[in-house]
Amino acid sequence: MKKDTAPRLRSVEGLTPPIEFELLANGTLGRDPAADFRLDHPTVSRRHADIRVEGRKVEVTDLGSANGSRINGRALGRTAHLLADGDLVQFGQVLFEYTHQVGATVTTGSQEKTVRPSVDAKRARMMQSDLRLARRIQYRLLPDEPPPLPGYEIDFSYT
C-alpha cells in the first residue's frame, strides 16, 4: 500500500523560527499580506514566486523578483521548474527544502511503518550541509580591509 504525504516547503536557513508551507493549492509566495504563502523577509519581493500544484506535481516560477529564486543553487528565471523531493529552493536569502515523499507502508503485527526513499533524503542533507559550509568559507575569505596601495586611499565598504 502506498502512502502520500502532502508536498511541503520547510525553511532550513534564513528564518527564525523555521516555517513550513503545506502546498495543497496554487498560489503566490511573497511579502504581500494578500500572498497565499506569506514570507515576511526583507530579501523577498512582495510577489516573489508563483507556485502551481497539479496533482502530484509542484512547479515554481520566479515572478521577476529583485533578489531572485534558486533551485539547488541554480538561478530559476521566469520559467516554471518542476520540483523533486529533496530539492533546495531559495527565495531571496531564505532557503527551503521541498519534500513530497511517497513511501511504502509496511504493516507488521499492530505496528505500521512508512519506508521512505533514503537516497533523496541523503542527497538533500548533503547538499544542505555543503551550502552552509560554502557560505561560511565565503565569509571567511572576505578580508577585514583592502590591501594598501601606495599613493591611493581606498574607501572600504561591502554594501
C-alpha positions in Angstrom: 0.0 0.0 0.0 1.3 3.5 -0.9 1.1 6.4 1.5 1.4 10.0 0.2 2.3 13.0 2.3 1.3 16.5 1.2 4.1 18.4 -0.6 5.8 20.9 1.7 8.3 23.7 1.7 10.2 23.8 5.1 12.6 26.6 5.8 16.1 25.4 6.6 18.1 28.6 6.6 17.3 32.3 6.9 14.3 32.3 9.2 14.0 32.0 13.0 11.8 30.3 13.9 11.6 28.0 10.8 8.3 27.9 8.9 6.6 25.3 6.8 4.1 25.7 3.9 1.8 22.8 3.0 1.3 23.0 -0.8 -2.3 22.0 -1.3 -3.3 24.6 -3.9 -1.9 27.1 -6.4 -0.7 30.4 -5.0 1.7 33.3 -4.9 4.6 33.4 -2.4 5.9 36.8 -1.2 5.8 39.6 1.4 2.4 40.9 0.3 -0.2 40.5 3.0 -2.5 39.1 0.3 0.0 36.4 -0.8 -1.2 32.8 -0.4 2.2 31.8 1.0 3.3 34.8 3.1 7.1 35.1 3.6 7.9 38.2 5.6 11.7 38.7 4.9 13.5 41.8 3.6 15.1 39.9 0.7 11.7 38.5 -0.5 9.7 40.6 -3.0 6.0 41.4 -2.4 5.1 39.0 -5.3 8.2 36.8 -5.4 7.2 33.4 -6.9 4.2 31.6 -8.3 3.6 28.0 -7.0 1.4 25.7 -9.2 0.1 22.4 -7.7 -1.3 19.9 -10.2 -1.9 16.5 -8.6 1.4 15.2 -7.5 3.4 17.8 -9.4 4.6 21.2 -8.0 6.1 23.9 -10.2 7.8 27.1 -9.1 8.2 30.2 -11.3 10.0 33.4 -10.3 7.9 36.5 -10.9 10.8 38.8 -11.7 11.8 39.2 -8.0 14.6 41.6 -7.1 16.7 39.0 -5.3 15.8 36.0 -7.5 14.9 32.4 -6.8 17.2 29.4 -7.0 16.7 25.6 -7.2 19.6 23.5 -5.9 21.9 26.5 -6.4 20.8 27.4 -10.0 19.0 30.6 -10.8 15.3 29.9 -11.6 14.4 32.7 -14.0 10.9 33.2 -15.3 10.3 29.7 -16.5 8.5 27.0 -14.4 10.6 24.4 -12.7 9.2 21.1 -11.6 10.2 20.3 -8.0 11.5 16.9 -6.9 11.7 15.5 -3.4 14.7 16.9 -1.6 15.2 20.0 -3.8 16.6 23.1 -2.1 14.6 26.2 -3.1 15.9 29.6 -2.3 13.7 32.8 -2.3 15.9 35.8 -1.7 18.1 34.7 1.2 15.7 32.2 2.6 16.4 28.6 1.9 13.7 25.9 1.9 13.7 22.1 1.4 10.9 20.7 -0.7 9.5 17.4 0.5 6.9 15.2 -1.2 7.6 11.7 -0.2 5.7 8.7 -1.5 6.7 5.7 0.6 5.6 2.1 1.0 3.6 1.4 4.2 4.5 -1.8 5.8 2.3 -3.4 8.5 3.9 -5.8 10.9 1.6 -7.0 13.6 0.0 -4.0 15.2 2.7 -1.5 14.0 2.6 0.5 10.8 5.9 1.8 9.5 6.5 4.1 6.5 9.6 3.2 4.5 10.8 6.3 2.6 13.3 6.6 -0.2 16.6 7.2 1.5 18.8 8.3 -1.5 16.9 11.6 -2.0 17.0 12.4 1.7 20.7 11.7 2.0 21.3 13.8 -1.2 19.3 16.7 0.3 21.1 16.6 3.6 24.5 16.5 1.9 23.6 19.4 -0.4 22.2 21.4 2.6 25.4 20.9 4.6 27.6 21.8 1.5 25.7 25.1 1.1 26.2 26.0 4.7 29.9 25.2 4.5 30.3 27.2 1.3 28.6 30.2 2.9 31.0 30.0 5.9 34.0 29.8 3.7 32.8 32.7 1.5 32.6 35.0 4.6 36.0 33.9 5.9 37.6 34.7 2.5 36.5 38.4 2.7 39.4 40.5 4.0 38.8 42.8 7.0 40.2 45.7 5.0 41.6 46.1 1.5 45.3 45.8 0.8 47.2 49.1 0.9 48.1 50.6 -2.5 50.9 53.3 -2.3 49.6 56.7 -3.4 45.9 55.7 -3.1 43.3 56.0 -0.4 40.7 53.3 -0.5 37.2 53.7 0.9 36.2 50.3 2.3 32.6 49.0 2.2 30.9 45.7 1.2 27.4 47.2 1.0 
